[in-house]
Amino acid sequence: MERKISLTGVKPTGMPHIGNYFGAIKPAIDLAKDYDARYFIADYHALNSIKDPEELRSMIYEVAAVWLACGLDPSRTLLYRQSMVPETFDLSTMLMAFTPKGLMNRAHAYKAQVAVNQERGKDPDDGINMGLFTYPVLMAADILIFDPHVVPVGKDQVQHLEMTVDIAEAVNRTYGKELFRIPEARVNAETKVVTGLDGRKMSKSYDNTIPLFLPRKKLQKIVMKIVTNSQSVEEPKDPETCNIFALYKLFTDEKQQTDLAARYRAGGMGWGHAKQELFEQMDSILAPMRDEYDRLINDRSYIDEVLRKGSEKAREIASRKITFLRKEMGLS
C-alpha cells in the first residue's frame, strides 16, 4: 500500500529562529515518518520581495542547508526548487482560467497591503505587483501538481489552502471528474507558541528571536538577554511564568523539567544560573545541527546536487500530471 503524500513549501527568507524550528521545520520533517514527503524551496514566491540576485541565491542555499541540517533526508524524501519545475507554471496558467478575481481580492496578504496604502493616503494598489496579487494561484499550482493528501500550514496560510481547494473544486466541477485530489490542511494543534526574549511570541517583527544556528558564544550572549523579573537569588520562583523555563521545556525531557522546576520553587537559584542551564541544554541539542549546517553551507556543490536530483524527480511527476491535464482539457 502506497503512503499518502504530504507537501511542504519553504520560502527563503533568511536564517530561521527557534520558533520557526519548533513551529514549522521539525513538524514538517517528522511527517516523513508516515508520509511520502515532498519539500520545495519557493524561490519564485521569494522573487516578489527579493530583487537582489546574490541575496536570493544566498537565501536559497541557506534554506536548503538549514532543512538538511535539521534532518531532512534527501534519499528518503523529495527536495527541489520551485523554479526548476516549469510544469508548475504551466499549471498556474491553466488555473488562472478557473480563478475568480474576487477570490484574489480576498487574499490576506493583498488586503493587508491595500490597507497599509489606504492608511498612508496612497493609491490602494501602490507597490503591489501581480506576483503578490496572484500568489494564491501559484501556491495552488505548487500543491495541485503533486496531488498531495495533506499540506502542513501555519494558521496564517490556512486561507491560501482553502483557496487552493476552491480552485481545484471548480476545475473538477467543470469537467465532471476528479482532475485534482482535494488536499487537507495539516495545522499542528499541539504546536505551542514559542516564547521570545521578551516573553511575547518569538517573531522577527518583535526583534525578540534566537536565530537557530548562532555560534556557541553568540548563542550564550543572546540567551543572557532573556527578560526576567527582579526576584532575588534567595526567593522561590514560579517556573510556569518564566520566559527561561518556557524555552527550557522545548529542549528537555519531562525529568529534566521536573528537576529544574523543583530548584526554581526551592529558592537559591538566580536568573543567571537558570539562563546558563538553558544555554547548555540548547547548545547540546543545536550544536550537531549547527556543525552540519556549517559543513553544508561551505560545500554548496553538495546542495546543488541534492536540488538537481530532487528537481529532476519532481519534474518527472509534474510532467505526467500536465500531460494528463492537457489531454483532459483539450489542449493536446
C-alpha positions as CSV (number, residue, x, y, z in Angstrom):
1,M,0.0,0.0,0.0
2,E,1.4,3.4,-1.1
3,R,1.9,6.0,1.5
4,K,-0.1,9.2,1.4
5,I,1.7,12.3,0.1
6,S,2.5,15.4,2.1
7,L,3.8,18.6,0.5
8,T,5.6,21.5,2.2
9,G,6.7,24.8,0.7
10,V,9.7,26.6,2.2
11,K,10.2,30.3,1.4
12,P,13.8,31.5,1.5
13,T,13.6,34.4,4.0
14,G,16.9,34.2,5.9
15,M,18.1,32.3,8.9
16,P,15.1,30.8,10.8
17,H,14.8,31.1,14.5
18,I,13.9,28.7,17.3
19,G,10.2,29.4,16.9
20,N,10.4,28.5,13.2
21,Y,12.2,25.2,14.0
22,F,9.7,24.0,16.6
23,G,6.6,25.5,14.9
24,A,7.3,24.5,11.3
25,I,10.5,22.8,10.4
26,K,10.6,19.9,12.9
27,P,6.8,19.1,12.5
28,A,7.2,19.1,8.7
29,I,10.2,16.8,8.7
30,D,8.6,14.5,11.2
31,L,5.8,13.9,8.6
32,A,8.3,12.0,6.5
33,K,7.9,9.1,9.0
34,D,4.4,8.5,7.9
35,Y,4.0,10.2,4.5
36,D,5.7,10.3,1.1
37,A,7.0,13.8,2.0
38,R,7.9,16.4,-0.7
39,Y,9.5,19.7,0.1
40,F,10.1,22.6,-2.3
41,I,12.0,25.9,-2.0
42,A,9.6,28.6,-3.1
43,D,12.1,30.8,-4.9
44,Y,9.6,32.3,-7.4
45,H,7.4,33.4,-4.4
46,A,10.5,35.0,-2.9
47,L,11.1,37.0,-6.1
48,N,8.1,39.1,-5.1
49,S,10.1,40.7,-2.4
50,I,13.8,39.9,-3.1
51,K,15.1,41.6,-6.2
52,D,18.9,41.3,-5.5
53,P,20.2,38.2,-7.3
54,E,23.0,37.5,-5.0
55,E,20.8,37.8,-1.9
56,L,18.2,35.4,-3.4
57,R,20.9,32.9,-4.4
58,S,22.4,33.1,-0.9
59,M,19.0,32.6,0.8
60,I,18.2,29.6,-1.4
61,Y,21.4,27.9,-0.3
62,E,20.8,28.9,3.3
63,V,17.3,27.4,3.5
64,A,18.4,24.2,1.8
65,A,21.3,23.9,4.3
66,V,19.0,24.6,7.2
67,W,16.5,21.9,6.4
68,L,19.1,19.3,5.5
69,A,20.9,20.1,8.8
70,C,17.7,19.7,10.7
71,G,17.2,16.2,9.5
72,L,15.6,16.2,6.0
73,D,16.9,13.1,4.3
74,P,17.1,13.6,0.5
75,S,17.5,9.9,0.0
76,R,14.0,9.3,1.5
77,T,12.2,12.5,0.7
78,L,12.0,14.9,-2.3
79,L,13.7,18.3,-2.0
80,Y,13.5,20.5,-5.1
81,R,13.5,24.1,-6.3
82,Q,10.2,25.6,-7.4
83,S,11.9,27.4,-10.3
84,M,13.4,24.1,-11.6
85,V,9.9,22.6,-12.2
86,P,8.5,24.7,-15.0
87,E,5.4,22.4,-15.2
88,T,4.2,24.3,-12.1
89,F,3.9,27.4,-14.2
90,D,2.1,25.6,-16.9
91,L,-0.4,24.6,-14.3
92,S,-0.6,28.1,-12.8
93,T,-1.6,29.5,-16.2
94,M,-4.3,26.8,-16.5
95,L,-5.6,27.5,-13.1
96,M,-6.0,31.3,-13.9
97,A,-8.9,30.3,-16.2
98,F,-10.8,28.9,-13.2
99,T,-9.9,31.5,-10.6
100,P,-12.3,34.5,-10.0
101,K,-10.6,37.8,-9.5
102,G,-12.9,38.3,-6.5
103,L,-11.2,35.4,-4.8
104,M,-7.8,37.0,-5.2
105,N,-9.2,40.3,-3.8
106,R,-9.9,38.5,-0.5
107,A,-6.4,37.2,0.0
108,H,-5.0,38.3,3.3
109,A,-1.6,39.4,2.0
110,Y,-3.1,41.5,-0.7
111,K,-5.8,43.0,1.6
112,A,-3.1,43.8,4.2
113,Q,-1.0,45.8,1.7
114,V,-4.1,47.6,0.4
115,A,-5.0,48.6,4.0
116,V,-1.5,49.9,4.6
117,N,-1.7,52.0,1.4
118,Q,-5.0,53.4,2.4
119,E,-3.8,54.4,5.8
120,R,-0.9,56.3,4.2
121,G,-3.2,58.0,1.8
122,K,-1.7,56.2,-1.2
123,D,-3.4,54.5,-4.2
124,P,-4.8,51.2,-2.9
125,D,-2.6,49.2,-5.3
126,D,0.6,51.2,-4.8
127,G,3.6,48.9,-4.8
128,I,1.6,45.7,-5.3
129,N,2.8,43.6,-8.2
130,M,0.9,40.8,-9.9
131,G,3.2,38.2,-8.2
132,L,1.7,39.2,-4.8
133,F,-1.8,39.5,-6.2
134,T,-1.8,36.1,-7.8
135,Y,0.3,34.4,-5.1
136,P,-2.6,32.1,-4.1
137,V,-2.8,30.8,-7.7
138,L,0.8,29.9,-7.9
139,M,0.6,28.3,-4.5
140,A,-2.4,26.3,-5.7
141,A,-0.3,25.1,-8.7
142,D,2.6,24.2,-6.4
143,I,0.2,22.0,-4.4
144,L,-2.1,20.5,-7.0
145,I,0.7,19.5,-9.4
146,F,1.6,16.7,-6.9
147,D,-1.9,15.7,-5.7
148,P,-0.9,15.6,-2.0
149,H,-3.2,14.3,0.6
150,V,-2.1,16.8,3.3
151,V,-0.3,20.1,3.3
152,P,1.2,21.3,6.6
153,V,0.4,25.0,7.1
154,G,0.6,27.7,9.7
155,K,-2.6,29.4,10.8
156,D,-1.7,32.4,8.5
157,Q,-1.6,30.1,5.5
158,V,-4.9,28.2,6.0
159,Q,-6.7,30.7,3.8
160,H,-4.4,30.1,0.9
161,L,-5.0,26.3,1.1
162,E,-8.7,27.0,1.3
163,M,-8.3,29.0,-2.0
164,T,-6.4,26.0,-3.5
165,V,-9.4,23.8,-2.6
166,D,-11.8,26.3,-4.1
167,I,-9.9,26.3,-7.4
168,A,-9.4,22.6,-7.5
169,E,-13.1,22.0,-6.9
170,A,-14.0,24.5,-9.7
171,V,-11.9,22.5,-12.1
172,N,-13.3,19.2,-11.0
173,R,-16.9,20.5,-11.3
174,T,-16.2,22.0,-14.8
175,Y,-15.0,18.6,-16.2
176,G,-17.3,16.4,-14.1
177,K,-14.5,14.3,-12.8
178,E,-11.6,14.4,-10.3
179,L,-8.7,16.0,-12.1
180,F,-7.2,17.1,-8.8
181,R,-7.1,15.4,-5.4
182,I,-8.5,17.8,-2.8
183,P,-5.8,18.4,-0.2
184,E,-6.4,18.7,3.5
185,A,-4.7,21.3,5.7
186,R,-2.5,19.9,8.4
187,V,-2.4,22.5,11.2
188,N,-0.5,21.1,14.2
189,A,-2.8,21.9,17.1
190,E,-0.2,20.8,19.5
191,T,2.4,23.3,18.4
192,K,2.8,25.8,21.2
193,V,3.7,29.4,20.8
194,V,7.5,29.7,21.3
195,T,8.4,32.4,23.7
196,G,10.7,35.2,22.6
197,L,13.4,37.0,24.6
198,D,10.8,39.5,25.9
199,G,8.1,36.9,26.8
200,R,6.0,37.7,23.7
201,K,5.7,35.2,20.8
202,M,9.1,34.8,19.1
203,S,8.9,36.9,15.9
204,K,11.3,38.8,13.7
205,S,8.7,41.7,13.8
206,Y,9.2,41.9,17.6
207,D,13.0,41.7,17.3
208,N,13.0,39.1,20.1
209,T,14.2,36.0,18.3
210,I,17.0,33.5,18.9
211,P,18.5,32.5,15.5
212,L,18.7,28.8,15.0
213,F,22.4,28.3,14.3
214,L,24.2,31.0,16.2
215,P,27.8,30.2,17.1
216,R,28.2,28.9,20.7
217,K,29.4,32.2,22.2
218,K,26.8,34.3,20.4
219,L,24.1,31.9,21.5
220,Q,25.2,32.2,25.1
221,K,25.2,36.0,24.8
222,I,21.7,36.2,23.4
223,V,20.3,33.7,26.0
224,M,21.6,36.0,28.7
225,K,19.4,38.8,27.3
226,I,16.1,37.0,28.1
227,V,13.9,39.3,30.1
228,T,13.2,38.2,33.7
229,N,11.6,39.9,36.8
230,S,13.6,41.4,39.7
231,Q,13.3,38.5,42.2
232,S,16.5,37.9,44.2
233,V,18.5,34.7,44.2
234,E,17.0,33.5,47.5
235,E,13.4,33.9,46.5
236,P,11.4,30.9,45.3
237,K,10.4,31.3,41.7
238,D,7.4,30.1,39.6
239,P,8.7,28.1,36.5
240,E,5.3,28.4,34.8
241,T,5.5,32.2,34.5
242,C,9.2,32.3,33.5
243,N,10.5,33.0,29.9
244,I,13.6,31.0,30.6
245,F,11.7,27.9,31.7
246,A,9.3,28.2,28.7
247,L,12.2,27.8,26.4
248,Y,13.9,25.1,28.5
249,K,10.9,22.9,28.1
250,L,11.4,22.8,24.3
251,F,14.9,21.2,24.7
252,T,14.4,18.8,27.6
253,D,12.5,15.7,28.7
254,E,10.0,15.5,31.5
255,K,12.5,14.5,34.2
256,Q,14.8,17.5,33.4
257,Q,11.9,19.9,33.5
258,T,10.7,18.4,36.9
259,D,14.2,18.7,38.3
260,L,14.7,22.4,37.3
261,A,11.2,23.3,38.4
262,A,11.9,21.9,41.8
263,R,15.1,24.1,42.0
264,Y,13.0,27.1,41.0
265,R,10.5,26.6,43.8
266,A,13.1,25.8,46.4
267,G,14.8,29.2,46.1
268,G,18.5,29.8,45.9
269,M,18.7,29.9,42.1
270,G,19.4,33.1,40.4
271,W,18.3,34.0,36.9
272,G,21.9,33.9,35.7
273,H,22.1,30.3,36.7
274,A,18.8,29.5,35.1
275,K,19.9,31.1,31.8
276,Q,23.1,29.1,31.9
277,E,21.2,25.9,32.4
278,L,19.0,26.8,29.4
279,F,22.1,27.7,27.2
280,E,23.9,24.5,28.0
281,Q,20.9,22.4,27.1
282,M,20.1,24.4,23.9
283,D,23.7,24.2,22.8
284,S,23.8,20.4,23.3
285,I,20.8,20.0,21.0
286,L,21.7,22.6,18.4
287,A,25.4,22.1,18.1
288,P,25.3,18.9,16.0
289,M,22.8,20.6,13.6
290,R,24.8,23.8,13.6
291,D,28.0,21.9,12.7
292,E,26.2,20.1,9.8
293,Y,24.8,23.4,8.6
294,D,28.3,25.0,8.6
295,R,29.6,22.0,6.6
296,L,26.8,22.2,4.1
297,I,26.9,26.0,3.5
298,N,30.6,25.7,2.9
299,D,30.1,22.9,0.3
300,R,27.4,24.3,-2.0
301,S,28.2,21.7,-4.6
302,Y,26.5,19.1,-2.5
303,I,23.4,21.3,-2.1
304,D,23.4,21.9,-5.9
305,E,23.5,18.1,-6.5
306,V,20.7,17.4,-4.0
307,L,18.5,20.1,-5.6
308,R,19.3,19.0,-9.1
309,K,18.4,15.4,-8.4
310,G,15.3,16.3,-6.5
311,S,14.1,18.7,-9.1
312,E,14.6,16.1,-11.8
313,K,12.4,13.6,-9.9
314,A,9.9,16.3,-9.2
315,R,9.7,17.2,-12.9
316,E,9.0,13.6,-13.8
317,I,6.0,13.5,-11.6
318,A,4.8,17.0,-12.6
319,S,5.2,16.2,-16.3
320,R,2.9,13.2,-16.0
321,K,0.3,15.4,-14.3
322,I,0.5,18.1,-17.0
323,T,0.3,15.6,-19.8
324,F,-2.9,14.2,-18.2
325,L,-4.4,17.7,-17.7
326,R,-3.7,18.8,-21.2
327,K,-5.5,15.8,-22.6
328,E,-8.5,16.3,-20.3
329,M,-8.7,20.0,-21.0
330,G,-8.4,19.6,-24.8
331,L,-5.0,21.1,-25.1
332,S,-3.5,18.1,-26.7
